[in-house]
Structures are given as C-alpha cells and as structure tokens.
Amino acid sequence: MDFLANGSNGWAAVFDSPDDTPTHAQAVVKSEPGAATSGNSDSRYYGDDGRPTNYGLDVEVINGTVIIQWAGASP
C-alpha cells in the first residue's frame, strides 16, 4: 500500500471488518500510513504479517491518496 500526502499532516486508515453488516462492527485497523508534509510518501506491506482480509478493505483518507496493490497467493 502506498500513501502520498497532498496536504500537510496527511494520513490514512485501512481497515477490515470481521462481518458483512453495514456498520462493520469491530473493524480491525490493518495499517495507518501518514506523512507530515505535502509531497511526502509512506509505504506499508502487511501481507507477510498474517493479516488476511475478511470482507474487503475500507479506507479513510485525509489530505492524501492511497494506492492499494492486491496480489493473489502464489501456487
């Protein structure tokens, strides 16, 4: 996951829900990248940490852009 701040104090929260209800009860934060200065970036990778997603990812972004690259498992 790549984050690029387009304003000061940009950040993102990427989270996954353990259920498929509209409220996403008990959502689990997967990553919180951020950068204090516009134009700075932050990259995170959580696939090796044993954190599979349950019902997809939701993202909240403030002052920035998040790009999530998804790769399937190797055979």
MODA-V639544 format. One record per residue. N is the residue number from 1. PHI is phi in degrees with one decimal (* if undefined). OMEGA is omega in whole degrees, 0 to 359 (999 if undefined). Layout:
BEGIN
[[N & PHI & OMEGA] [N & PHI & OMEGA]]
END
This chain:
BEGIN
[[1 & * & 179] [2 & -116.1 & 178] [3 & -122.7 & 176] [4 & -127.4 & 179] [5 & -75.0 & 173] [6 & -114.9 & 175] [7 & -162.0 & 181] [8 & -71.0 & 179] [9 & 54.4 & 177] [10 & -76.5 & 178] [11 & -158.1 & 177] [12 & -144.1 & 173] [13 & -124.5 & 178] [14 & -107.4 & 183] [15 & -137.6 & 182] [16 & -128.0 & 179] [17 & -101.6 & 177] [18 & -80.1 & 177] [19 & -135.7 & 182] [20 & -107.8 & 177] [21 & -81.5 & 180] [22 & -60.6 & 181] [23 & -82.8 & 182] [24 & 50.8 & 182] [25 & -56.5 & 177] [26 & 57.5 & 179] [27 & -61.1 & 183] [28 & -111.9 & 178] [29 & -71.2 & 180] [30 & -96.3 & 183] [31 & -163.3 & 177] [32 & -134.9 & 177] [33 & -76.5 & 178] [34 & -165.4 & 178] [35 & -151.9 & 185] [36 & -78.0 & 187] [37 & -121.8 & 178] [38 & -56.9 & 181] [39 & 94.8 & 177] [40 & -83.2 & 183] [41 & -132.5 & 177] [42 & -148.5 & 179] [43 & -124.3 & 179] [44 & -136.1 & 174] [45 & -137.0 & 182] [46 & -116.5 & 182] [47 & -61.5 & 181] [48 & -80.7 & 182] [49 & -89.5 & 179] [50 & 69.2 & 182] [51 & -113.9 & 179] [52 & -70.4 & 176] [53 & -89.1 & 180] [54 & -97.7 & 183] [55 & -123.1 & 179] [56 & 92.8 & 183] [57 & -106.3 & 169] [58 & -115.0 & 183] [59 & -134.5 & 171] [60 & -113.1 & 184] [61 & -127.9 & 175] [62 & -123.7 & 176] [63 & 54.4 & 178] [64 & -178.7 & 180] [65 & -130.9 & 177] [66 & -114.6 & 173] [67 & -120.1 & 179] [68 & -108.1 & 178] [69 & -99.8 & 184] [70 & -111.8 & 179] [71 & -129.1 & 177] [72 & -77.2 & 180] [73 & -69.9 & 177] [74 & -76.1 & 180] [75 & -69.1 & 999]]
END
